[in-house]
Amino acid sequence: LIFSNGDAQFFDSPLSLFMYLGDVARYSPGRSADDVAAQFVTDASGPSRRWIDAQSAFYVVDSSARGPMRAGNLPAFATQQAARQFAEQRGGKVLAFADVDAALVAQLGGQGVHAH
């Protein structure tokens, strides 16, 4: 994520990005979502793992893939076709950026929680 002043924030996964976007002020006091100039995610298809625009990416929810810390995962893909192919192999449903809502982010963010 890049702020309008050029500062950058990095995340472990697309899910972490969505969690951050849901409450920017909590994670970065003094900032708001209006301060965000650009958002990128890593394309999970292919070996290049290139960065792609988060808003034009496609995401797969409810697949067998797990994210960091065994939490819920939301792998991102540059094309809908690549996301569908992943979902056919690993299960899940393909979503556009706008389809990833706060309820889904909260659900995925709560997976993998464990007691020590």
N, C-alpha and C positions, 0 to 999 in steps of 0.2 A: 504494500500500500504506500502511495506517495502523497504527501500533503502538499497543499498549494505553495508552501514556503520551501519545498524541496526536501524536507525531512522524510525519512522512510521508516516503515515499520515492517518487520518480517514475521512470518508465522510458520508453524510446523505443518499446517494443512489448510485446505480450503475451509474446513469446518471452523478452524481457529479464526480465519479471516471473517467469516460470517458472525461468529460470536463477538468479535471486536466491533464490527460494523453495527451490531445491535445495541451497543452501549459505549460508543467512542469516549464519552466524557468520563466514564468509570475507569477505563483502561488508560486514558491519556487526559488527565485533568487539565482543563483549560481549552480543550479542543472539542470539536463537534464533527458530525458527519459532513457538514458543509465545508469543512476544511480539507476534505479528501479530494485530491485531483485525479488520481488514477488507482486502479486496483488490478492486480495481476495474480494468477494462479499458475501452477505448473501443470502442463499437459501430461496426463498420465499415460497417454498412448505413445508407443514408440520409445526408442532408447534416448532420444535427444532431450527429453524432459524440458522443453523450452517453455518460456513464460508466455502466457496468452492473456488477453483482456478478460477479467473475471466476469464482466457483464455479458460478454458474448459467448462464454463457455457453456458447456452442458455438463451436468453433474449426475452421478449415479448414487441413489440412496437405497439402502436395504440390501446391499450386495454382501457377499461373504468376505470381502476385503475389510480389514481393520486398519484404523489409523494409528497415530502415535499413542503410546500408553494404552493400547488395546481399546481405545475409545471408539465411538461410532466414526464412520468414515464417510467422506463425500468427495470421491475422486473427481477431478475435472478433466474435460476433454475439449479439444479445439473444435471438433465437429460432432454433430448429432449422430452421424454414422458410427464414429469411433466409440461414442458412449453406448450406443445400442449394441454394438459388437461386444463390448465389455460386459454389459448387462446380460447378454445371451450366455456368456461363458461363466459369469460369477453371480448371476441373479441380480435383482434390483430393478429399479424404475428410473428412467431418464427424466431429468428436470432441467428447465432453463433457469437462469439466475433469478428471475422474478418469481419463480415457483418455490424458491427456498425461503420459507417464511419463519417467523420467530418461534412458532410452536415446534416446527421440525428441528430447528437449531437447538432448542432447549432439550428436545427428546434425544437427539444425537449426542449432545454435550454431556448428558447424564449417563450415557452408556460407558461401561468400563470403570465406573467408580468402584473403588474397593477400599476396605478397611485395612489399616496396618496394625 
